Amino acid sequence: MASAKTPELMRLLLRVALAALTFAALFSWSRPASAYAWMIRHGYGGCTTCHADPSGGETLTRYGRAQSDLLLRMRYGEDSVSAGASETSAPKDDSFDSFDEDLAGDAPKPKKPAPKPEPEAAEETGPSSSSGFLWGLFEPPDFMLLGGSLRTVGLLSGGDFRYFPMQADLYGQLAFGPVKLGGSIGAAKVKEGSPHARAAQVTTNQGDELNLISRTHWLGLDLGSRGDLLLRAGRLNLPFGIRMSEHVMWVREATRTDRESDQQHGAALAYSGMNLRAEVMAIAGNYQLGPDKYRERGYSLYVEALASKSVAAGASSLLTFAKADRMTLEQESTARGAHGAFARFAPAGALAVLVEADALHMSRRDLGYVGFAQLDYELTQGLHLGATGEALDIGYQQQPSGNLGIDLPRQVGAGKPRFGGWLTVDWFFLPHCELRVDAIVRQESAFTLLSQLHVFL
């Protein structure tokens, strides 16, 4: 029962938190060493410097594009500019971001313009001209940010191989003074009943037909004079935990907070300060699915504090109510929640560590939990090696077995812990191009080899 399981869960969460804090305390003296949550190793703890979304992801600012070229892509024999870019571009004090002037969500401009480099030196010391939208072929006006992502996937699992497009999205933002308008539009084709993409559909084609999707669309208003307070309304990414690209990681699936299609309509207020960032959202439901009984309403929030340039820790909370649950198809009123802690830190120049642990609760289930710990090591600029461990127990649900007075036994992942592991090679081999391979082993699942080619516009 939930009451009997609570002490065990709390002990587990306490162990994870103590381990993360101990590790950070031992190694936080090291200098920071790339956007992705592991950008903290370059001294970028916050998201608004490089992203239009205050909590990160999708549309890049112009500054973010420059830094992605400086810090992410492989240089092939050229001197790496990664360390130099970190030292000169990141805030000098221990702060998430700085806010002086903002242009369509761009990072602040330097107070004094630096001397213009010689043409021969520009490629070595600054971002390439190909860092712009469409590799620099089109320069949007100052009030506009544009971007996009194309992903294709090769999946080998249980002896079967599949190859399919995962993502085809365009996204952007318009800014007119304090008023901002952002969003995305794309196309997807998934089988009927799939938990992915369907929740973001705009059109309602069935079967294997293409559908128009919009993962996010919102209207925003800058309330702070320094660009540190943003109010938005629309379909938004849920502010919860570590924002990451691995949408099938258990910590994002079990909490239903991935960026693939778990967005919800509502209103959110985001604060991005010197040593603190936070966002809280009132969830009105996902109006791109129906009927209304499946729409979840409630709140989601996180708060994160910066302890140093290379250590940040925070907490998240989410609680929703619906008349029926669209994932389990249970036709009863359902309350669902997730509450936990997360940390990001860079114990050594090339190493970044991400940790998250969340308690899960849902109507008619015992208390559950989900968590992960991830190491990202930059072998050389543009080539990352990763290792991830994850654990999941969504909570035991009592169900009659057919034998009088006997319930169905607890299952791995639902009443018993389930464990998984990932090994990752991530290669930013050309401007705007990423090739990633993941080897995934999970209890009760076949070994999976996942390859992704990602081209971001």
Buried (B, 14 or more C-beta within 10 A) or exposed (E): EEEEBEEEBEEBBEEBBEBBBEBBEEBBEBBBBBBBBBBBBBBBBBBBBBBBBBBBBBBBBBBBBBBBBBBBBBBEEEEBBBBEBBEEBBBEEBBBBBBEEBBBBBBBEEEEEEEEEEEEEEEEBBBBEBBBBBBBEEEBEEEEBBBBBBBBBBBBBEEEEEEEEBBBBBBBBBBEEBEBBBBBBBBBBBEEEEBBBBBBBEEEEEEEEEBBBBBBBBBBEBBBEBBBBBBBBBBBBBBBBBBBBBBBBBBBBBBBBBBBBBBBBBBBBBBBBBBBBBBBBBBBBBEBBEEEEBBBBBBBBBBBBBBBBBBBBBBBBBBBBBBBBBEBEBEEEBBBBBBBBBBBBBBBBBBBBBBBBBBBBBBBBBBBBBBBBBBBBBEEBBBBBBEBEBBBBBBBBEEEEEEEEEEBEBBBBBBEEBBBEBEBBBBBEBBBBBBBBBBBEBBEEEEBEBBBBBBBB
